C-alpha cells in the first residue's frame, strides 16, 4: 500500500478521537503514526501530553506534539522522557536553544545515547556559529549542528566549512535562515559534491516553485539525485492527499507532507549521519532525525522551523518573523 494512503488512514482514525485540534496538528500526529515504529491509542497520547504539560509548563497542543514524537519510536515513554529531560537540562544551562524547542532537540539526541563530549562539542560549535550569525535556533538547525559536532576535526575548521557553503548558497538563494540550514546540511558532505548538490537544489526549487516548500526540504531532495526523477512520485503522493478534508484549509501542507513522507523512505539519507552515532536499526532513525517538531509555532510545526529573525553577520537586516532564544 502506498505510504500516502497509509497516512490518510491514520489521519481518518485519529481525527474523530482528537476532533478539538486543528487540522495542522492532526496531520502531524498522523505523520508520526505513519513513519513511526510504535502505535498507541489517542488516550495514551493525551495522558502523556497531560504529564508533559505539567512538567514543561507549556500548552496542551505543544505537549501533544512532543508526546506524539515520543510514542512514535519509543515503547516505554517514561524512560525516553527521563533521558530527554536530562539532556534538556544540559542544553538549558548553556542557552543552546529556545527553551521550549530544547525539548524537541533533546528528544532526538537522547535516542542516539550521546557521550558527554559530544554534547560539549555541540554547545561549543553552536557558540562559534552564533558569533557569525544571529538566527532562530530551530530543532532542525540544532540537529545539523549536533551532527557536525560528532565529526572529527577542529571546531573552528567546521565553522569555517559551514560558512564557506553558506556564502556560496547566499549568492543564489539569498540571506535567510533556510539558506543557512541548507549550508549546515551540505557541509556534512564531501566538498567535491557541493557543486552538484547546489545545482540539484536549484533544479528542485525551480521544479516545485508553485508549492512554496521550505528550502531545507529542497536541500534534502537534492541529495537524492536529479529532482526530475522524483517529481512524478511526489506529484502522485500529493494528488492522493489533496482530496482529504483535513487539507481543505491547509493546502500549504499538501506538497510538504508528500515530500516528508517520500524522504522518510530514502535510506540513502543515512550518509548525512556519522555511522558511529547511529543505532543498529539505522533505517528507522531517518524520520526522527530529519523531522523534529518546532514547538514554538504549532501552525508550522511540520517544517522544522521556517524563516524568521536571521541576520547574516552584519550585512543587512533580519529575515523577518519572530522567535528567539
C-alpha positions as CSV (number, residue, x, y, z in Angstrom):
1,X,0.0,0.0,0.0
2,X,1.3,3.4,-0.9
3,X,2.6,5.4,2.0
4,X,0.3,8.3,1.3
5,X,-2.7,6.0,1.6
6,X,-1.5,4.6,4.9
7,X,-1.0,8.2,6.1
8,X,-4.6,9.1,5.2
9,X,-5.9,6.0,7.0
10,X,-4.1,7.1,10.2
11,X,-5.5,10.6,9.7
12,X,-9.0,9.3,9.4
13,X,-8.5,7.2,12.5
14,X,-7.1,10.0,14.7
15,X,-9.4,12.8,13.5
16,X,-12.5,11.7,15.4
17,X,-10.5,10.9,18.6
18,X,-8.9,14.3,18.7
19,X,-11.5,16.4,16.9
20,X,-10.9,19.5,19.0
21,X,-7.5,20.0,17.5
22,X,-6.8,21.9,14.3
23,X,-6.1,20.1,11.0
24,X,-2.4,21.0,11.0
25,X,-1.9,19.3,14.4
26,X,-3.8,16.2,13.2
27,X,-1.7,16.0,10.1
28,X,1.4,16.0,12.2
29,X,0.1,13.3,14.5
30,X,-0.9,11.1,11.5
31,X,2.6,11.6,10.1
32,X,4.1,10.3,13.3
33,X,1.9,7.3,13.2
34,X,2.8,6.6,9.6
35,X,6.6,6.8,9.9
36,X,6.9,5.6,13.5
37,X,7.7,2.1,14.7
38,X,5.2,2.1,17.7
39,X,1.4,2.6,17.8
40,X,-0.6,3.8,20.8
41,X,-4.2,4.9,21.1
42,X,-5.1,8.6,21.4
43,X,-6.0,8.1,25.0
44,X,-2.3,7.3,25.8
45,X,-1.1,10.2,23.7
46,X,-3.3,12.5,25.7
47,X,-2.2,11.0,29.0
48,X,1.4,11.6,28.1
49,X,0.6,15.1,26.9
50,X,-1.0,15.9,30.2
51,X,2.1,14.8,32.0
52,X,4.4,16.9,29.7
53,X,2.1,19.9,30.1
54,X,2.8,19.8,33.8
55,X,6.5,19.1,33.5
56,X,7.2,21.6,30.8
57,X,4.6,24.2,31.9
58,X,3.5,24.5,28.3
59,X,0.3,24.4,26.3
60,X,-1.5,21.2,25.7
61,X,-1.1,21.4,21.9
62,X,2.7,21.7,22.2
63,X,2.8,18.9,24.7
64,X,0.7,16.7,22.5
65,X,3.1,17.2,19.5
66,X,6.0,16.2,21.7
67,X,4.2,13.2,23.1
68,X,3.4,12.1,19.6
69,X,7.1,12.2,18.7
70,X,8.0,10.2,21.8
71,X,5.4,7.5,21.3
72,X,6.2,7.1,17.6
73,X,9.5,5.5,18.3
74,X,9.5,4.5,22.0
75,X,7.7,1.6,23.5
76,X,8.4,2.9,27.0
77,X,7.7,6.6,27.2
78,X,8.8,7.3,30.8
79,X,12.3,6.2,30.1
80,X,12.6,8.3,27.0
81,X,11.1,11.3,28.8
82,X,13.7,10.9,31.6
83,X,16.6,10.9,29.1
84,X,15.1,13.8,27.2
85,X,14.8,15.8,30.4
86,X,18.4,15.1,31.4
87,X,19.8,16.4,28.0
88,X,17.4,19.3,28.1
89,X,18.8,20.3,31.4
90,X,22.3,20.4,29.9
91,X,21.2,22.5,26.9
92,X,19.2,24.9,29.0
93,X,22.2,25.6,31.2
94,X,24.1,26.6,28.1
95,X,21.3,28.5,26.4
96,X,21.6,26.2,23.4
97,X,18.1,26.6,22.1
98,X,14.8,28.2,22.5
99,X,13.6,27.0,26.0
100,X,10.7,25.0,24.5
101,X,12.4,23.8,21.4
102,X,15.2,22.5,23.6
103,X,12.9,19.6,24.5
104,X,12.4,18.7,20.9
105,X,16.1,18.8,20.3
106,X,16.9,16.8,23.4
107,X,14.4,14.2,22.4
108,X,16.0,13.2,19.1
109,X,19.6,13.4,20.5
110,X,18.6,11.2,23.5
111,X,17.8,8.4,21.1
112,X,21.5,8.4,20.0
113,X,22.8,8.0,23.5
114,X,25.4,10.7,23.1
115,X,28.6,10.9,25.2
116,X,29.1,14.0,27.3
117,X,32.0,15.1,25.0
118,X,29.6,15.3,22.0
119,X,27.2,17.4,23.9
120,X,30.1,19.7,24.9
121,X,31.2,19.9,21.3
122,X,27.7,20.8,20.2
123,X,27.5,23.7,22.6
124,X,31.0,24.9,21.7
125,X,30.2,24.7,17.9
126,X,26.9,26.5,18.5
127,X,28.7,29.3,20.3
128,X,31.1,29.7,17.3
129,X,28.3,29.8,14.8
130,X,26.3,32.4,16.8
131,X,29.3,34.7,16.7
132,X,29.0,34.8,12.9
133,X,25.2,35.0,12.6
134,X,22.1,35.7,14.6
135,X,19.5,33.1,14.0
136,X,16.4,31.5,15.5
137,X,17.5,28.2,16.9
138,X,15.0,25.7,15.5
139,X,15.2,21.9,16.1
140,X,16.2,21.2,12.5
141,X,19.1,23.7,12.7
142,X,20.3,22.3,16.0
143,X,20.1,18.7,14.8
144,X,22.6,19.6,12.0
145,X,24.8,21.4,14.4
146,X,24.9,18.3,16.5
147,X,25.8,16.1,13.5
148,X,28.7,18.4,12.7
149,X,29.9,18.2,16.3
150,X,30.0,14.4,16.1
151,X,32.5,14.6,13.2
152,X,36.2,14.8,13.8
153,X,38.2,18.0,13.4
154,X,38.8,21.3,15.0
155,X,35.5,23.2,15.7
156,X,36.8,26.4,14.2
157,X,37.5,24.5,11.0
158,X,34.0,23.0,11.0
159,X,32.5,26.5,11.5
160,X,34.6,27.8,8.6
161,X,33.5,25.0,6.4
162,X,29.8,25.7,7.1
163,X,30.4,29.4,6.4
164,X,32.0,28.7,3.1
165,X,29.0,26.7,1.9
166,X,26.6,29.4,3.3
167,X,28.4,32.2,1.3
168,X,28.0,30.2,-1.9
169,X,24.4,29.4,-1.3
170,X,23.6,33.0,-0.2
171,X,24.6,34.3,-3.6
172,X,22.0,32.2,-5.3
173,X,19.2,31.9,-2.7
174,X,19.6,35.0,-0.5
175,X,20.4,35.6,3.1
176,X,17.9,33.6,5.2
177,X,17.6,31.1,7.9
178,X,16.6,28.3,5.5
179,X,19.7,29.1,3.4
180,X,21.8,28.6,6.5
181,X,20.1,25.3,7.3
182,X,20.9,24.0,3.9
183,X,24.5,25.1,4.3
184,X,24.6,23.1,7.5
185,X,23.2,20.2,5.6
186,X,25.6,20.3,2.6
187,X,28.6,20.9,4.8
188,X,28.1,17.5,6.3
189,X,29.0,16.0,2.9
190,X,32.3,15.9,0.8
191,X,33.3,19.3,-0.6
192,X,33.7,17.7,-4.1
193,X,30.0,17.1,-4.2
194,X,28.9,20.6,-3.3
195,X,28.6,22.0,-6.8
196,X,26.4,19.0,-7.8
197,X,24.1,19.4,-4.8
198,X,23.8,23.1,-5.3
199,X,22.8,22.6,-8.9
200,X,20.2,20.0,-7.9
201,X,18.9,22.3,-5.2
202,X,18.3,25.0,-7.8
203,X,16.6,22.4,-10.1
204,X,14.3,21.2,-7.2
205,X,13.4,24.8,-6.3
206,X,12.5,25.6,-9.9
207,X,10.6,22.3,-10.4
208,X,8.5,22.7,-7.3
209,X,8.3,26.5,-7.2
210,X,4.5,26.6,-7.1
211,X,4.3,24.7,-3.9
212,X,6.2,27.1,-1.6
213,X,8.3,24.4,0.0
214,X,10.9,25.5,2.6
215,X,14.4,25.5,1.1
216,X,15.7,22.9,3.6
217,X,13.4,20.3,2.1
218,X,14.7,21.1,-1.4
219,X,18.1,20.5,0.1
220,X,17.2,17.1,1.2
221,X,15.6,16.3,-2.1
222,X,18.8,17.5,-3.8
223,X,20.7,14.7,-2.1
224,X,18.6,12.1,-3.9
225,X,19.9,13.0,-7.3
226,X,18.1,14.6,-10.3
227,X,14.9,16.2,-8.9
228,X,13.0,15.4,-12.1
229,X,13.4,11.7,-11.4
230,X,11.4,12.0,-8.2
231,X,8.8,14.6,-9.4
232,X,6.3,12.0,-10.6
233,X,6.3,10.1,-7.4
234,X,5.9,13.3,-5.3
235,X,3.1,14.6,-7.6
236,X,1.3,11.3,-7.3
237,X,1.5,11.3,-3.5
238,X,0.3,15.0,-3.4
239,X,-2.7,14.2,-5.5
240,X,-3.6,11.3,-3.2
241,X,-3.5,13.7,-0.2
242,X,-5.3,16.6,-1.9
243,X,-9.0,15.4,-1.7
244,X,-8.8,14.8,2.1
245,X,-10.9,17.3,4.0
246,X,-8.1,17.8,6.6
247,X,-6.2,19.6,3.8
248,X,-9.1,21.8,2.7
249,X,-7.8,24.7,4.7
250,X,-4.2,23.6,4.9
251,X,-3.3,23.4,1.2
252,X,0.1,24.7,2.1
253,X,0.8,21.3,3.8
254,X,-0.2,19.0,0.9
255,X,3.0,19.0,-1.0
256,X,5.2,19.4,2.1
257,X,3.6,16.3,3.6
258,X,4.1,14.4,0.4
259,X,7.8,15.4,0.4
260,X,8.2,14.4,4.1
261,X,6.6,11.0,3.5
262,X,8.8,10.5,0.5
263,X,12.0,11.5,2.3
264,X,11.2,9.2,5.2
265,X,11.7,6.2,2.9
266,X,15.0,7.2,1.4
267,X,17.7,5.3,3.3
268,X,20.4,7.0,1.2
269,X,20.0,9.9,3.6
270,X,21.9,7.9,6.2
271,X,25.0,9.3,4.5
272,X,24.3,12.5,6.5
273,X,24.8,10.8,9.8
274,X,28.2,9.6,11.2
275,X,27.9,5.8,11.5
276,X,29.3,6.0,15.0
277,X,26.2,7.6,16.3
278,X,23.6,5.5,14.5
279,X,21.9,2.7,16.4
280,X,21.8,-0.8,14.8
281,X,18.4,-0.2,13.3
282,X,19.7,2.8,11.5
283,X,16.9,2.9,8.8
284,X,14.4,3.8,11.5
285,X,16.4,6.8,12.6
286,X,15.9,8.8,9.4
287,X,12.4,10.1,10.3
288,X,13.1,11.3,13.8
289,X,16.4,12.9,12.9
290,X,15.1,14.8,9.8
291,X,11.7,15.7,11.1
292,X,11.9,17.3,14.6
293,X,8.9,19.3,15.6
294,X,9.0,23.1,16.0
295,X,7.1,23.7,19.2
296,X,7.3,27.5,19.1
297,X,5.0,27.8,16.1
298,X,2.5,25.0,16.0
299,X,0.9,26.3,12.8
300,X,4.1,25.4,11.1
301,X,5.2,22.5,13.3
302,X,5.8,20.3,10.3
303,X,8.6,22.2,8.6
304,X,11.2,22.2,11.3
305,X,11.2,25.9,11.7
306,X,10.7,28.3,8.8
307,X,12.5,31.7,8.3
308,X,12.5,34.3,11.0
309,X,15.0,36.6,12.6
310,X,18.0,35.6,10.6
311,X,20.8,38.2,10.5
312,X,23.8,37.3,8.3
313,X,26.6,38.8,10.3
314,X,26.2,42.5,9.8
315,X,25.4,42.5,6.0
316,X,21.9,43.7,6.3
317,X,18.7,43.4,8.3
318,X,17.0,40.2,9.6
319,X,14.8,37.9,7.6
320,X,11.5,38.9,9.2
321,X,9.3,36.9,11.5
322,X,9.7,36.4,15.2
323,X,11.1,34.0,17.7
324,X,14.2,33.8,19.8
325,X,16.1,32.1,22.5
